[in-house]
């Protein structure tokens, strides 16, 4: 029954890489469940720095957007398609009624909160207790476990934004890792297979 309601009330949408799905500061009237692809969840500072919080994979929903939905607050995160991504957008109005009506939906939502909370604690720990070179290696390992890919397609600036640092620092750390034989760098592409 729950699947039937999702299909009856949801709208399937497709997003290209780097297309914004949810913006910071907007009221959320629909929230996405990922069907295929990957969504990057970030927070931006006033000066434009971006902090990666977590990724959403197939069959996942964003805990931060659910929180905003439940409390009728503006979004505090930005959701961006990392690759070609298909989602089913569900109206916020069904969130509360499905929690009461379907124990499986309630369990799904609660498990989502638990998983995301653990990931956010991990982000805080990384920022507070790890050196930037350790965070960079951890980021590559996280990408590998999330995407099952040992490559990063993007610029040094893209990487710097996701780790909330400067491009110059990232470039220096990448050159060091390359010199140590841990990664291979080419234009807008990093192969970190020797790290995983």
FENNORDA-V498342 format. One record per helix or strand. SS is the DSSP state (A for helix, B for strand). FROM is the first residue (numbers start at 1). LEN is the number of residues. If there is no record, write none. Layout:
SS;FROM;LEN, SS;FROM;LEN
This chain:
A;2;8, B;11;5, B;20;3, B;27;1, B;30;7, B;39;6, B;50;7, B;61;1, A;63;9, B;74;1, B;78;4, B;85;7, A;93;9, A;103;27, A;132;16, B;151;3, A;156;7, B;163;1, A;167;13, B;184;3, B;189;3, A;193;3
